Protein backbone atom coordinates (compact mmCIF):
# COMPACT_ATOMS: atom_id res chain seq x y z
CA UNK A 1 0.00 0.00 0.00
CA UNK A 2 1.11 3.64 -0.24
CA UNK A 3 0.21 7.28 -0.21
CA UNK A 4 0.67 9.94 -2.82
CA UNK A 5 3.43 12.36 -2.01
CA UNK A 6 1.39 15.34 -1.00
CA UNK A 7 1.95 16.32 2.59
CA UNK A 8 3.91 15.31 5.62
CA UNK A 9 1.49 17.08 7.87
CA UNK A 10 3.50 20.14 8.76
CA UNK A 11 3.68 21.87 5.41
CA UNK A 12 7.00 20.15 4.88
CA UNK A 13 6.19 19.71 1.22
CA UNK A 14 5.99 23.38 0.36
CA UNK A 15 7.88 23.77 -2.90
CA UNK A 16 8.79 20.09 -3.13
CA UNK A 17 8.29 18.35 -6.45
CA UNK A 18 6.28 15.14 -6.81
CA UNK A 19 8.65 12.20 -7.10
CA UNK A 20 6.18 10.04 -8.99
CA UNK A 21 3.55 7.73 -7.61
CA UNK A 22 5.04 5.25 -5.19
CA UNK A 23 3.47 2.48 -3.56
CA UNK A 24 0.88 1.90 -1.07
CA UNK A 25 -1.66 4.70 -1.30
CA UNK A 26 -3.62 6.44 1.39
CA UNK A 27 -6.15 9.03 2.31
CA UNK A 28 -4.97 9.28 5.92
CA UNK A 29 -3.10 12.34 7.07
CA UNK A 30 0.64 11.80 6.61
CA UNK A 31 1.44 13.65 9.80
CA UNK A 32 5.09 14.15 10.57
CA UNK A 33 4.98 15.13 14.18
CA UNK A 34 7.22 18.11 14.20
CA UNK A 35 5.61 21.54 14.08
CA UNK A 36 4.93 23.22 17.37
CA UNK A 37 3.74 26.31 15.52
CA UNK A 38 0.56 24.72 14.26
CA UNK A 39 -2.94 24.77 15.68
CA UNK A 40 -5.45 21.94 15.37
CA UNK A 41 -3.27 20.05 12.90
CA UNK A 42 -2.88 22.97 10.49
CA UNK A 43 0.34 24.84 9.78
CA UNK A 44 0.45 27.93 11.94
CA UNK A 45 3.86 29.60 11.80
CA UNK A 46 2.07 32.32 9.81
CA UNK A 47 0.76 33.53 13.17
CA UNK A 48 4.03 35.46 13.48
CA UNK A 49 3.38 39.04 14.63
CA UNK A 50 3.80 41.85 12.13
CA UNK A 51 6.78 44.15 12.73
CA UNK A 52 6.18 47.60 14.11
CA UNK A 53 7.77 49.20 11.06
CA UNK A 54 7.75 46.52 8.36
CA UNK A 55 10.41 46.84 5.71
CA UNK A 56 8.18 44.81 3.42
CA UNK A 57 5.79 41.86 3.48
CA UNK A 58 6.68 39.40 6.27
CA UNK A 59 8.81 36.33 5.65
CA UNK A 60 7.05 33.57 7.60
CA UNK A 61 7.80 29.97 8.49
CA UNK A 62 5.46 27.06 7.86
CA UNK A 63 7.43 24.73 10.13
CA UNK A 64 10.55 23.78 12.00
CA UNK A 65 11.18 20.09 12.61
CA UNK A 66 11.80 18.31 15.00
CA UNK A 67 9.28 19.58 17.48
CA UNK A 68 10.57 21.08 20.70
CA UNK A 69 10.91 18.54 23.51
CA UNK A 70 10.91 15.47 21.28
CA UNK A 71 13.37 12.58 21.18
CA UNK A 72 14.26 11.58 17.63
CA UNK A 73 16.49 9.16 15.78
CA UNK A 74 20.09 9.51 14.64
CA UNK A 75 19.15 10.24 11.00
CA UNK A 76 16.72 13.08 11.78
CA UNK A 77 17.50 16.35 9.99
CA UNK A 78 16.54 19.82 11.16
CA UNK A 79 14.05 20.97 8.53
CA UNK A 80 12.95 24.59 8.14
CA UNK A 81 10.16 25.44 5.70
CA UNK A 82 9.33 28.98 4.61
CA UNK A 83 5.97 30.08 3.21
CA UNK A 84 7.73 31.88 0.34
CA UNK A 85 10.94 31.01 -1.53
CA UNK A 86 14.28 32.33 -0.35
CA UNK A 87 16.28 33.67 -3.29
CA UNK A 88 19.68 32.09 -3.97
CA UNK A 89 21.41 35.43 -3.31
CA UNK A 90 19.92 35.60 0.21
CA UNK A 91 20.52 32.02 1.34
CA UNK A 92 23.97 32.52 2.85
CA UNK A 93 22.64 35.35 5.03
CA UNK A 94 19.62 33.27 6.06
CA UNK A 95 21.87 30.32 6.96
CA UNK A 96 23.97 32.58 9.20
CA UNK A 97 20.81 33.40 11.16
CA UNK A 98 19.99 29.72 11.76
CA UNK A 99 22.33 28.58 14.54
CA UNK A 100 22.64 24.90 15.44
CA UNK A 101 24.04 24.11 18.90
CA UNK A 102 24.73 20.68 20.39
CA UNK A 103 25.96 19.16 23.64
CA UNK A 104 28.89 17.65 21.75
CA UNK A 105 30.59 18.91 18.56
CA UNK A 106 28.93 17.70 15.37
CA UNK A 107 29.94 18.63 11.81
CA UNK A 108 27.04 19.35 9.49
CA UNK A 109 25.62 21.74 6.91
CA UNK A 110 22.43 23.28 5.56
CA UNK A 111 21.06 22.20 2.16
CA UNK A 112 18.39 23.98 0.11
CA UNK A 113 15.77 21.98 -1.78
CA UNK A 114 13.53 22.74 -4.71
CA UNK A 115 12.55 26.39 -5.11
CA UNK A 116 14.11 27.59 -1.88
CA UNK A 117 11.22 27.08 0.52
CA UNK A 118 12.79 24.16 2.38
CA UNK A 119 16.27 24.00 3.93
CA UNK A 120 17.55 21.08 6.02
CA UNK A 121 20.56 20.75 8.33
CA UNK A 122 22.03 17.27 8.73
CA UNK A 123 25.24 15.95 10.24
CA UNK A 124 27.96 14.61 7.95
CA UNK A 125 27.28 11.22 9.53
CA UNK A 126 24.49 10.22 11.90
CA UNK A 127 23.99 12.14 15.15
CA UNK A 128 25.66 10.61 18.20
CA UNK A 129 23.03 9.05 20.43
CA UNK A 130 22.26 11.14 23.51
CA UNK A 131 23.14 14.49 21.92
CA UNK A 132 21.11 17.50 23.02
CA UNK A 133 20.40 19.84 20.11
CA UNK A 134 19.01 23.35 19.77
CA UNK A 135 18.30 25.39 16.65
CA UNK A 136 17.83 29.16 16.89
CA UNK A 137 16.22 30.62 13.79
CA UNK A 138 16.67 34.38 14.18
CA UNK A 139 14.74 35.78 11.24
CA UNK A 140 13.85 39.20 12.59
CA UNK A 141 14.73 41.76 9.91
CA UNK A 142 16.37 39.13 7.65
CA UNK A 143 15.55 39.43 3.94
CA UNK A 144 14.53 36.47 1.78
CA UNK A 145 15.89 38.27 -1.30
CA UNK A 146 12.42 38.55 -2.78
CA UNK A 147 11.19 41.61 -0.88
CA UNK A 148 10.09 39.85 2.31
CA UNK A 149 11.61 40.22 5.77
CA UNK A 150 11.52 38.05 8.86
CA UNK A 151 9.52 39.30 11.84
CA UNK A 152 10.46 37.04 14.75
CA UNK A 153 12.81 34.43 16.20
CA UNK A 154 12.18 30.71 16.69
CA UNK A 155 13.90 28.18 18.95
CA UNK A 156 13.51 24.40 18.93
CA UNK A 157 15.33 22.03 21.28
CA UNK A 158 15.31 18.24 21.02
CA UNK A 159 17.27 15.12 21.97
CA UNK A 160 18.83 12.35 19.89
CA UNK A 161 17.63 9.06 21.36
CA UNK A 162 18.88 5.50 21.10
CA UNK A 163 20.52 4.52 17.81
CA UNK A 164 17.75 2.33 16.36
CA UNK A 165 18.23 1.18 12.77
CA UNK A 166 16.34 -1.13 10.41
CA UNK A 167 18.13 -2.69 7.43
CA UNK A 168 15.83 -4.22 4.83
CA UNK A 169 17.04 -6.71 2.23
CA UNK A 170 14.51 -6.93 -0.58
CA UNK A 171 16.13 -9.99 -2.13
CA UNK A 172 16.72 -11.67 1.22
CA UNK A 173 13.16 -10.90 2.46
CA UNK A 174 14.52 -9.80 5.83
CA UNK A 175 14.66 -6.76 8.09
CA UNK A 176 17.39 -6.59 10.73
CA UNK A 177 16.56 -4.27 13.62
CA UNK A 178 19.38 -3.04 15.85
CA UNK A 179 19.54 -0.78 18.90
CA UNK A 180 22.87 0.87 19.78
CA UNK A 181 24.67 -1.67 17.61
CA UNK A 182 23.02 -4.76 19.12
CA UNK A 183 20.80 -6.96 16.95
CA UNK A 184 17.29 -7.10 18.41
CA UNK A 185 15.49 -9.22 15.83
CA UNK A 186 15.59 -10.36 12.22
CA UNK A 187 12.09 -10.12 10.74
CA UNK A 188 10.65 -11.64 7.58
CA UNK A 189 9.40 -9.11 5.03
CA UNK A 190 7.95 -8.75 1.58
CA UNK A 191 8.67 -5.64 -0.48
CA UNK A 192 7.42 -4.18 -3.75
CA UNK A 193 6.61 -6.15 -6.85
CA UNK A 194 8.45 -5.84 -10.17
CA UNK A 195 5.71 -3.45 -11.32
CA UNK A 196 5.76 -1.37 -8.14
CA UNK A 197 9.26 -1.70 -6.64
CA UNK A 198 10.20 -0.25 -3.26
CA UNK A 199 12.53 2.72 -3.05
CA UNK A 200 16.15 1.91 -2.25
CA UNK A 201 18.18 4.00 0.15
CA UNK A 202 17.97 5.37 3.67
CA UNK A 203 14.76 7.03 4.81
CA UNK A 204 14.43 8.52 8.28
CA UNK A 205 11.02 7.73 9.75
CA UNK A 206 8.56 10.58 9.16
CA UNK A 207 6.01 9.42 11.69
CA UNK A 208 4.00 6.39 12.73
CA UNK A 209 0.26 5.77 13.02
CA UNK A 210 -1.68 2.88 14.51
CA UNK A 211 -4.02 2.84 11.50
CA UNK A 212 -3.88 4.32 7.99
CA UNK A 213 -6.58 4.25 5.33
CA UNK A 214 -4.88 3.28 2.07
CA UNK A 215 -6.44 3.34 -1.38
CA UNK A 216 -5.07 2.54 -4.84
CA UNK A 217 -7.15 5.31 -6.39
CA UNK A 218 -5.53 8.02 -4.24
CA UNK A 219 -2.10 7.32 -5.74
CA UNK A 220 -3.23 6.75 -9.30
CA UNK A 221 -2.64 2.99 -9.31
CA UNK A 222 -6.23 2.02 -10.06
CA UNK A 223 -9.75 3.31 -9.39
CA UNK A 224 -11.28 0.27 -11.09
CA UNK A 225 -12.67 -2.09 -8.44
CA UNK A 226 -12.30 -5.02 -10.83
CA UNK A 227 -8.55 -4.45 -11.21
CA UNK A 228 -6.20 -6.82 -9.38
CA UNK A 229 -4.28 -3.72 -8.26
CA UNK A 230 -7.32 -2.05 -6.67
CA UNK A 231 -7.42 -1.75 -2.87
CA UNK A 232 -9.28 0.25 -0.26
CA UNK A 233 -8.07 -0.84 3.16
CA UNK A 234 -7.43 0.46 6.64
CA UNK A 235 -4.29 -1.25 7.88
CA UNK A 236 -2.49 -1.26 11.25
CA UNK A 237 0.97 -0.51 12.62
CA UNK A 238 2.14 1.91 9.94
CA UNK A 239 5.65 3.39 9.85
CA UNK A 240 5.80 6.25 7.35
CA UNK A 241 9.01 6.40 5.28
CA UNK A 242 8.41 8.64 2.25
CA UNK A 243 6.07 11.41 1.33
CA UNK A 244 5.26 9.51 -1.86
CA UNK A 245 3.70 6.79 0.24
CA UNK A 246 6.16 4.15 1.38
CA UNK A 247 5.30 2.51 4.71
CA UNK A 248 6.41 -0.45 6.76
CA UNK A 249 3.20 -2.10 7.94
CA UNK A 250 0.99 -5.16 8.16
CA UNK A 251 -1.18 -6.00 5.15
CA UNK A 252 -4.18 -8.31 5.15
CA UNK A 253 -3.24 -9.25 1.59
CA UNK A 254 0.17 -10.48 2.69
CA UNK A 255 -0.27 -12.09 6.12
CA UNK A 256 2.89 -14.26 6.07
CA UNK A 257 5.79 -12.17 4.68
CA UNK A 258 8.93 -14.06 3.75
CA UNK A 259 7.05 -17.24 2.88
CA UNK A 260 7.68 -16.79 -0.84
CA UNK A 261 3.99 -16.92 -1.68
CA UNK A 262 3.38 -13.17 -2.10
CA UNK A 263 3.52 -11.40 -5.47
CA UNK A 264 4.87 -8.27 -3.79
CA UNK A 265 3.40 -5.03 -2.51
CA UNK A 266 2.74 -1.76 -4.30
CA UNK A 267 6.04 -0.50 -2.89
CA UNK A 268 5.65 -0.83 0.86
CA UNK A 269 7.46 -3.23 3.18
CA UNK A 270 5.11 -5.81 4.70
CA UNK A 271 5.51 -7.49 8.07
CA UNK A 272 3.41 -10.11 9.80
CA UNK A 273 0.91 -8.79 12.34
CA UNK A 274 3.00 -9.62 15.45
CA UNK A 275 6.19 -8.34 13.82
CA UNK A 276 4.52 -5.13 12.64
CA UNK A 277 3.20 -4.44 16.14
CA UNK A 278 6.62 -5.12 17.68
CA UNK A 279 8.46 -2.95 15.15
CA UNK A 280 5.97 -0.14 15.76
CA UNK A 281 6.85 -0.24 19.45
CA UNK A 282 10.60 0.04 18.75
CA UNK A 283 10.78 2.76 16.12
CA UNK A 284 10.54 6.58 16.38
CA UNK A 285 10.69 9.64 14.16
CA UNK A 286 14.16 10.04 12.65
CA UNK A 287 15.27 6.40 12.96
CA UNK A 288 16.92 5.30 9.69
CA UNK A 289 15.34 2.53 7.62
CA UNK A 290 17.75 1.45 4.88
CA UNK A 291 16.46 -0.60 1.96
CA UNK A 292 18.74 -2.46 -0.45
CA UNK A 293 18.25 -4.92 -3.29
CA UNK A 294 15.31 -3.25 -5.01
CA UNK A 295 15.27 -2.48 -8.72
CA UNK A 296 14.23 1.09 -7.95
CA UNK A 297 16.55 4.07 -7.44
CA UNK A 298 17.11 5.69 -4.07
CA UNK A 299 14.33 7.95 -2.85
CA UNK A 300 14.94 11.63 -3.53
CA UNK A 301 16.39 13.37 -0.48
CA UNK A 302 13.33 15.62 -0.04
CA UNK A 303 10.88 12.74 -0.40
CA UNK A 304 10.21 12.88 3.32
CA UNK A 305 13.45 12.83 5.33
CA UNK A 306 15.72 10.89 2.97
CA UNK A 307 18.55 13.42 3.42
CA UNK A 308 21.22 10.74 3.83
CA UNK A 309 20.55 9.50 0.30
CA UNK A 310 22.79 12.36 -0.82
CA UNK A 311 26.55 11.86 -0.53
CA UNK A 312 28.29 14.47 1.62
CA UNK A 313 29.73 16.36 -1.37
CA UNK A 314 26.27 16.45 -2.95
CA UNK A 315 24.85 17.76 0.30
CA UNK A 316 27.45 20.52 0.51
CA UNK A 317 26.72 21.52 -3.09
CA UNK A 318 23.28 22.66 -1.90
CA UNK A 319 24.65 24.77 0.95
CA UNK A 320 25.27 28.50 0.69
CA UNK A 321 27.76 28.68 3.58
CA UNK A 322 29.33 25.21 3.65
CA UNK A 323 30.03 22.82 6.51
CA UNK A 324 30.35 23.97 10.10
CA UNK A 325 30.71 22.53 13.57
CA UNK A 326 27.80 23.00 15.94
CA UNK A 327 28.11 25.66 18.62
CA UNK A 328 28.50 24.51 22.22
CA UNK A 329 25.24 23.98 24.09
C-alpha positions as CSV (number, residue, x, y, z in Angstrom):
1,X,0.0,0.0,0.0
2,X,1.1,3.6,-0.2
3,X,0.2,7.3,-0.2
4,X,0.7,9.9,-2.8
5,X,3.4,12.4,-2.0
6,X,1.4,15.3,-1.0
7,X,1.9,16.3,2.6
8,X,3.9,15.3,5.6
9,X,1.5,17.1,7.9
10,X,3.5,20.1,8.8
11,X,3.7,21.9,5.4
12,X,7.0,20.1,4.9
13,X,6.2,19.7,1.2
14,X,6.0,23.4,0.4
15,X,7.9,23.8,-2.9
16,X,8.8,20.1,-3.1
17,X,8.3,18.4,-6.5
18,X,6.3,15.1,-6.8
19,X,8.6,12.2,-7.1
20,X,6.2,10.0,-9.0
21,X,3.6,7.7,-7.6
22,X,5.0,5.2,-5.2
23,X,3.5,2.5,-3.6
24,X,0.9,1.9,-1.1
25,X,-1.7,4.7,-1.3
26,X,-3.6,6.4,1.4
27,X,-6.1,9.0,2.3
28,X,-5.0,9.3,5.9
29,X,-3.1,12.3,7.1
30,X,0.6,11.8,6.6
31,X,1.4,13.7,9.8
32,X,5.1,14.2,10.6
33,X,5.0,15.1,14.2
34,X,7.2,18.1,14.2
35,X,5.6,21.5,14.1
36,X,4.9,23.2,17.4
37,X,3.7,26.3,15.5
38,X,0.6,24.7,14.3
39,X,-2.9,24.8,15.7
40,X,-5.5,21.9,15.4
41,X,-3.3,20.1,12.9
42,X,-2.9,23.0,10.5
43,X,0.3,24.8,9.8
44,X,0.5,27.9,11.9
45,X,3.9,29.6,11.8
46,X,2.1,32.3,9.8
47,X,0.8,33.5,13.2
48,X,4.0,35.5,13.5
49,X,3.4,39.0,14.6
50,X,3.8,41.9,12.1
51,X,6.8,44.1,12.7
52,X,6.2,47.6,14.1
53,X,7.8,49.2,11.1
54,X,7.7,46.5,8.4
55,X,10.4,46.8,5.7
56,X,8.2,44.8,3.4
57,X,5.8,41.9,3.5
58,X,6.7,39.4,6.3
59,X,8.8,36.3,5.7
60,X,7.0,33.6,7.6
61,X,7.8,30.0,8.5
62,X,5.5,27.1,7.9
63,X,7.4,24.7,10.1
64,X,10.5,23.8,12.0
65,X,11.2,20.1,12.6
66,X,11.8,18.3,15.0
67,X,9.3,19.6,17.5
68,X,10.6,21.1,20.7
69,X,10.9,18.5,23.5
70,X,10.9,15.5,21.3
71,X,13.4,12.6,21.2
72,X,14.3,11.6,17.6
73,X,16.5,9.2,15.8
74,X,20.1,9.5,14.6
75,X,19.1,10.2,11.0
76,X,16.7,13.1,11.8
77,X,17.5,16.4,10.0
78,X,16.5,19.8,11.2
79,X,14.1,21.0,8.5
80,X,13.0,24.6,8.1
81,X,10.2,25.4,5.7
82,X,9.3,29.0,4.6
83,X,6.0,30.1,3.2
84,X,7.7,31.9,0.3
85,X,10.9,31.0,-1.5
86,X,14.3,32.3,-0.4
87,X,16.3,33.7,-3.3
88,X,19.7,32.1,-4.0
89,X,21.4,35.4,-3.3
90,X,19.9,35.6,0.2
91,X,20.5,32.0,1.3
92,X,24.0,32.5,2.8
93,X,22.6,35.3,5.0
94,X,19.6,33.3,6.1
95,X,21.9,30.3,7.0
96,X,24.0,32.6,9.2
97,X,20.8,33.4,11.2
98,X,20.0,29.7,11.8
99,X,22.3,28.6,14.5
100,X,22.6,24.9,15.4
101,X,24.0,24.1,18.9
102,X,24.7,20.7,20.4
103,X,26.0,19.2,23.6
104,X,28.9,17.6,21.7
105,X,30.6,18.9,18.6
106,X,28.9,17.7,15.4
107,X,29.9,18.6,11.8
108,X,27.0,19.4,9.5
109,X,25.6,21.7,6.9
110,X,22.4,23.3,5.6
111,X,21.1,22.2,2.2
112,X,18.4,24.0,0.1
113,X,15.8,22.0,-1.8
114,X,13.5,22.7,-4.7
115,X,12.5,26.4,-5.1
116,X,14.1,27.6,-1.9
117,X,11.2,27.1,0.5
118,X,12.8,24.2,2.4
119,X,16.3,24.0,3.9
120,X,17.5,21.1,6.0
121,X,20.6,20.7,8.3
122,X,22.0,17.3,8.7
123,X,25.2,15.9,10.2
124,X,28.0,14.6,8.0
125,X,27.3,11.2,9.5
126,X,24.5,10.2,11.9
127,X,24.0,12.1,15.2
128,X,25.7,10.6,18.2
129,X,23.0,9.1,20.4
130,X,22.3,11.1,23.5
131,X,23.1,14.5,21.9
132,X,21.1,17.5,23.0
133,X,20.4,19.8,20.1
134,X,19.0,23.3,19.8
135,X,18.3,25.4,16.7
136,X,17.8,29.2,16.9
137,X,16.2,30.6,13.8
138,X,16.7,34.4,14.2
139,X,14.7,35.8,11.2
140,X,13.8,39.2,12.6
141,X,14.7,41.8,9.9
142,X,16.4,39.1,7.6
143,X,15.6,39.4,3.9
144,X,14.5,36.5,1.8
145,X,15.9,38.3,-1.3
146,X,12.4,38.6,-2.8
147,X,11.2,41.6,-0.9
148,X,10.1,39.8,2.3
149,X,11.6,40.2,5.8
150,X,11.5,38.0,8.9
151,X,9.5,39.3,11.8
152,X,10.5,37.0,14.8
153,X,12.8,34.4,16.2
154,X,12.2,30.7,16.7
155,X,13.9,28.2,19.0
156,X,13.5,24.4,18.9
157,X,15.3,22.0,21.3
158,X,15.3,18.2,21.0
159,X,17.3,15.1,22.0
160,X,18.8,12.4,19.9
161,X,17.6,9.1,21.4
162,X,18.9,5.5,21.1
163,X,20.5,4.5,17.8
164,X,17.8,2.3,16.4
165,X,18.2,1.2,12.8
166,X,16.3,-1.1,10.4
167,X,18.1,-2.7,7.4
168,X,15.8,-4.2,4.8
169,X,17.0,-6.7,2.2
170,X,14.5,-6.9,-0.6
171,X,16.1,-10.0,-2.1
172,X,16.7,-11.7,1.2
173,X,13.2,-10.9,2.5
174,X,14.5,-9.8,5.8
175,X,14.7,-6.8,8.1
176,X,17.4,-6.6,10.7
177,X,16.6,-4.3,13.6
178,X,19.4,-3.0,15.9
179,X,19.5,-0.8,18.9
180,X,22.9,0.9,19.8
181,X,24.7,-1.7,17.6
182,X,23.0,-4.8,19.1
183,X,20.8,-7.0,16.9
184,X,17.3,-7.1,18.4
185,X,15.5,-9.2,15.8
186,X,15.6,-10.4,12.2
187,X,12.1,-10.1,10.7
188,X,10.6,-11.6,7.6
189,X,9.4,-9.1,5.0
190,X,8.0,-8.8,1.6
191,X,8.7,-5.6,-0.5
192,X,7.4,-4.2,-3.8
193,X,6.6,-6.2,-6.8
194,X,8.4,-5.8,-10.2
195,X,5.7,-3.5,-11.3
196,X,5.8,-1.4,-8.1
197,X,9.3,-1.7,-6.6
198,X,10.2,-0.3,-3.3
199,X,12.5,2.7,-3.0
200,X,16.1,1.9,-2.2
201,X,18.2,4.0,0.2
202,X,18.0,5.4,3.7
203,X,14.8,7.0,4.8
204,X,14.4,8.5,8.3
205,X,11.0,7.7,9.8
206,X,8.6,10.6,9.2
207,X,6.0,9.4,11.7
208,X,4.0,6.4,12.7
209,X,0.3,5.8,13.0
210,X,-1.7,2.9,14.5
211,X,-4.0,2.8,11.5
212,X,-3.9,4.3,8.0
213,X,-6.6,4.2,5.3
214,X,-4.9,3.3,2.1
215,X,-6.4,3.3,-1.4
216,X,-5.1,2.5,-4.8
217,X,-7.1,5.3,-6.4
218,X,-5.5,8.0,-4.2
219,X,-2.1,7.3,-5.7
220,X,-3.2,6.7,-9.3
221,X,-2.6,3.0,-9.3
222,X,-6.2,2.0,-10.1
223,X,-9.7,3.3,-9.4
224,X,-11.3,0.3,-11.1
225,X,-12.7,-2.1,-8.4
226,X,-12.3,-5.0,-10.8
227,X,-8.6,-4.4,-11.2
228,X,-6.2,-6.8,-9.4
229,X,-4.3,-3.7,-8.3
230,X,-7.3,-2.0,-6.7
231,X,-7.4,-1.8,-2.9
232,X,-9.3,0.3,-0.3
233,X,-8.1,-0.8,3.2
234,X,-7.4,0.5,6.6
235,X,-4.3,-1.3,7.9
236,X,-2.5,-1.3,11.3
237,X,1.0,-0.5,12.6
238,X,2.1,1.9,9.9
239,X,5.7,3.4,9.8
240,X,5.8,6.3,7.3
241,X,9.0,6.4,5.3
242,X,8.4,8.6,2.3
243,X,6.1,11.4,1.3
244,X,5.3,9.5,-1.9
245,X,3.7,6.8,0.2
246,X,6.2,4.2,1.4
247,X,5.3,2.5,4.7
248,X,6.4,-0.5,6.8
249,X,3.2,-2.1,7.9
250,X,1.0,-5.2,8.2
251,X,-1.2,-6.0,5.1
252,X,-4.2,-8.3,5.2
253,X,-3.2,-9.2,1.6
254,X,0.2,-10.5,2.7
255,X,-0.3,-12.1,6.1
256,X,2.9,-14.3,6.1
257,X,5.8,-12.2,4.7
258,X,8.9,-14.1,3.8
259,X,7.0,-17.2,2.9
260,X,7.7,-16.8,-0.8
261,X,4.0,-16.9,-1.7
262,X,3.4,-13.2,-2.1
263,X,3.5,-11.4,-5.5
264,X,4.9,-8.3,-3.8
265,X,3.4,-5.0,-2.5
266,X,2.7,-1.8,-4.3
267,X,6.0,-0.5,-2.9
268,X,5.7,-0.8,0.9
269,X,7.5,-3.2,3.2
270,X,5.1,-5.8,4.7
271,X,5.5,-7.5,8.1
272,X,3.4,-10.1,9.8
273,X,0.9,-8.8,12.3
274,X,3.0,-9.6,15.5
275,X,6.2,-8.3,13.8
276,X,4.5,-5.1,12.6
277,X,3.2,-4.4,16.1
278,X,6.6,-5.1,17.7
279,X,8.5,-2.9,15.1
280,X,6.0,-0.1,15.8
281,X,6.8,-0.2,19.5
282,X,10.6,0.0,18.7
283,X,10.8,2.8,16.1
284,X,10.5,6.6,16.4
285,X,10.7,9.6,14.2
286,X,14.2,10.0,12.7
287,X,15.3,6.4,13.0
288,X,16.9,5.3,9.7
289,X,15.3,2.5,7.6
290,X,17.7,1.5,4.9
291,X,16.5,-0.6,2.0
292,X,18.7,-2.5,-0.5
293,X,18.3,-4.9,-3.3
294,X,15.3,-3.2,-5.0
295,X,15.3,-2.5,-8.7
296,X,14.2,1.1,-8.0
297,X,16.6,4.1,-7.4
298,X,17.1,5.7,-4.1
299,X,14.3,7.9,-2.8
300,X,14.9,11.6,-3.5
301,X,16.4,13.4,-0.5
302,X,13.3,15.6,0.0
303,X,10.9,12.7,-0.4
304,X,10.2,12.9,3.3
305,X,13.4,12.8,5.3
306,X,15.7,10.9,3.0
307,X,18.6,13.4,3.4
308,X,21.2,10.7,3.8
309,X,20.6,9.5,0.3
310,X,22.8,12.4,-0.8
311,X,26.5,11.9,-0.5
312,X,28.3,14.5,1.6
313,X,29.7,16.4,-1.4
314,X,26.3,16.5,-3.0
315,X,24.8,17.8,0.3
316,X,27.5,20.5,0.5
317,X,26.7,21.5,-3.1
318,X,23.3,22.7,-1.9
319,X,24.6,24.8,1.0
320,X,25.3,28.5,0.7
321,X,27.8,28.7,3.6
322,X,29.3,25.2,3.7
323,X,30.0,22.8,6.5
324,X,30.4,24.0,10.1
325,X,30.7,22.5,13.6
326,X,27.8,23.0,15.9
327,X,28.1,25.7,18.6
328,X,28.5,24.5,22.2
329,X,25.2,24.0,24.1
